[in-house]
Amino acid sequence: MRIISLNAWGGRLHEALISYIRQTDPDVLCLQEVLRATCVASGWSVYRDPGLELPQRANLFAEIGAALPGHDGFFCPTSRGELFDGDTAIAAEFGLATFVRNSYSVIAQGLEFVHGRFSHDGWGDHPRPRNAHCIRLFSHEHASTVTIAHMHGLRDPAGKGDTGERRAQAEALVGLIKRVWPGNDGLVVCGDFNVLPESATFAILAKLGLSDLVTGSGLTDTRTSYYPREGRFADYMLVTPEVKIAKFEVVGAPEVSDHRALLLDIM
């Protein structure tokens, strides 16, 4: 089974992103920062904040679904706000997306907010709402199960240091996982956590037997050249000992976001 976790950056490197997804053909794709606007088929839009304009793919969820026609897609929104096509406002949702090859059976799943609650009338105040999605899959080829969870951690303008909100976020993630994972098969937890390697988040997740593959491999960078600032950690992938690793990679090229993709092949 191939699992990829990636902050999609709203699809800003759209052509490279779609090409990479088609080429790597993951069995499970865990994406953060995905947009869905049901009023448009595809195309570019602009996210606007005071002093900031960012190009975004208004219906990235549908575009990735078209690139993975043999997968079931799950969209998990945290907020609904406005994007713009010129002066025309487009209602869009922002959140997580999970794509699962349809030869696997999804036998359990859970979705919870780990910070805040759904914002239906705008993107929300910082730190904005965040959620996590957890699925348990049955492999018919191997007659085995695995549980996979991913999260987009809250962004604090003050930085990535530990706060009470981040500790509560980690505890909420553990609570979600415990409702889906029976505790006796493999568990993979991944995503853009927006924390530093010394964060209490990892001690909290360690209670489930999880250890991080990024820092455990001595890697120091999960960002690409599109991220010019210091603090190169953001993305993590953790596993329990039951997960038999064939390959783990923090992908340096191609660059498909300001985050690097995390790729895990398990036996």
N, C-alpha and C positions, 0 to 999 in steps of 0.2 A: 504494500500500500504506500502510495506517495502522498504526503501531506505538505502543503505549502501555506505559509502564513505571510501576509504582506499588508502593509498600510498602502492602499492604492492611491493616496494623495488626490482623491477626486478625479482620477483619470487624466491628470495633467500631461502625462507622457503616454497618451492614449494608444498611438500606433505601436510603440515598443511594448506596452503592457499587454495588448491583445495578442501580439505576435508571440510573446514569451509564454503566455498562458496556453495558447494552442500548441506550442512546441513542447512544453514540459508535460502537458496533459495530466494534471494531478488527479488523483482519486478523490481527494478532499482539498478544497481551496477555502482558506479562512481569510477574509478580507476585512480590513477596517477602512473607514473614510470612503464609503460608497454612497452615491446619490441615486435616488429614484424619483423621476417626475413622470407620472402616468399621462400627462397631457401632451407630451412630446415623444416622438419615436426615438430620436437620437440627436446628437449635435452638441455644439459648444454653448455654454452660458457663462455668466460672470457672477461670482459671489462678491458682495460688497459689504464692507464694514468701514467705519470712519477711517479714512486714510489708507484703505486697503482695497484692492481689487484683484481677484484670483480667477483665472479661467478654470472651468469645471465642466465635466461631461454630465449633462443634466440627467441622463438616464443610463448611467454606467452599469447599473444592475442588469438591465435588459441586454446591453451590448456584450457583457461578459457571459450571460446566459446563452446568447447566440454563438459565442466562441466555444462553448462547451455543451453541444446539443445532447450529449449522452448523460447529462447531469441534472439532478434536481436542485433548484435554487431556493434558499431561504433568506428572506430579507428581514432585518431586525432593526427598525428605526428607533432613534433616540429623540428626534425633533423634526418639526416641519416648519420651513421658513421660505424665504423668497430668493430665487436666483433671477438673473436678468438677461434677456436677449435684447440688446439695445435698451430702450426705455420700457420694454414689455416685461412685466413681472411673471415669473414662472413659479408655481407652488411645487416644492420639492421636499422629499424626506432625506434625512442623513442618518447613516448608521452602519451596522455590520451586515455582511453577506457571507453565507456559507453555501458552497456548492459541493454536492456529493454525487459521485458516479452512481448511476441508477442500478448497477449490478449489486450494490450493497443495500441491505435493508436497514433503514433507520428504525430501531426498535424502542428507543426512548429519547426524549429531548427535553430541554428546559431553557427558558429565556427569562432573564431577570435584569432589572436595573441594579448596577453596583454603585451608582452615585446618582442622586436626584431622581427625577421622574420624567415621563414623556412631556415634551414641550410642544404643544399643538399650535401655538400662535407666534412662532418665531424660534430662532436658534437657541435662545436662552442666554442667561448671564453666565459669565465665567466663575468657577469651573462648570462647564456645561454638562448636561446629563450624559451618562455613559452606561452601557449595558454589556452583557456577556451572553454567549450562546453555547450550549453544551449538548452534544449528540452522542448516542451510543449506537454503534454500527455492528451488524452481523455480516461476516464474510462467509458466503456460501462455498467459496473455493476451499477455505481452510476450516470451516465449521468453528469459527472463533469470533470473539467480540473485542472491540476496543472502544474506549470513550475519548472524545476529543472536545476540548473547550477552548474558546478564544474570547479575548476581551480587548477593548480599546480603553486604556486607562485615562483617567481625567487629566486634563491639561491645566496646570496652575501657572498663571503668568509670573509668579514669584520663582518658579524653577521646579526641579524634579526631586527635591528633598522630601523626606517623610513628613506627613501631616496626619492629623487625626482622620481627615477625610480619606486619605490613601490607605490607612490601616483599616478603616471601615470597609473600603472598597475591596481589599484583599479578603477580609472575613466574609463579605457577601459573595465573592467568587467561590470560596470554599463551600459555603452553604449551598450554592447552586449545584456545584459538582457533586456533593454528597447526595443530592436528590436524584441524580441521574446515574452515577457510577456506583456499582455494587461493591467495589472495593477489592475484588479478587481477579480483575483482568487489567490489561494495559490501560494507562491513562496518559494522554498527551494534553498539555496546556500551553497555549501560545498567544501571541498578539503583540500589539504596541502598548506596553504597560506604562510608558512615560515615567519610569522611575530609574534610579541608579542601581548598580549591582549590589551595593550594601544596604539596600532598602529592606525594611522589616517585612515587606511583601513576601520575600523569599523564605524567611523563617516561618511565616504563616502557611505558605504553600508546602513547605517541607513537612508539615504535620500529616500531609497526605502521602508522604514518601516521594515527593517530587524533587528532582534536581535539574538544574539549568544546563542545557547543552552549550549555550553561547559562552558564558563565563567559564564553564567547566572545560571548554576546549581552548581556553586562553585567548579568545578573540576579544578585541577591544573596540570594534566599530561595526555598527549595524546601519550606518547612514551612507548615502552616496555623495557624489560631488555636487549634487543639487542642494545639499544642506551645508552651508558654509560655516556654521557656528561650532563652538566647542560643545562638549558633552555628547559624545558619539554613540552612547548607549540609548536605546529606546525599546528594541524588539527582543523578545525572549521566547525560547521554546523549552519546556520542561517535560520530563518523562518519569514514570515510575520504573522500577527494575524489571517489571514484567514486559516492558517494551523492548523488543529485540531489534537493534539498530543495524541496518545495512549501510546507510549513508546519512551523514548530516552535513549541510553546507549553508554558510551565510554567503549568499550569491553576490559576487562583486560585479559581474557583467553577465548579461546586459543590465544597464541601469533603467529601471522601469518606473521609478518613483524617487522621492528623496529618502526613502527607506530601502534597505536591501531586503530581498525576499529571504525567508528561512525555509529550506527544503529538507524534509526528512523522509527517507525511505525506510520502512520497517518490514521485517520478515513475518 
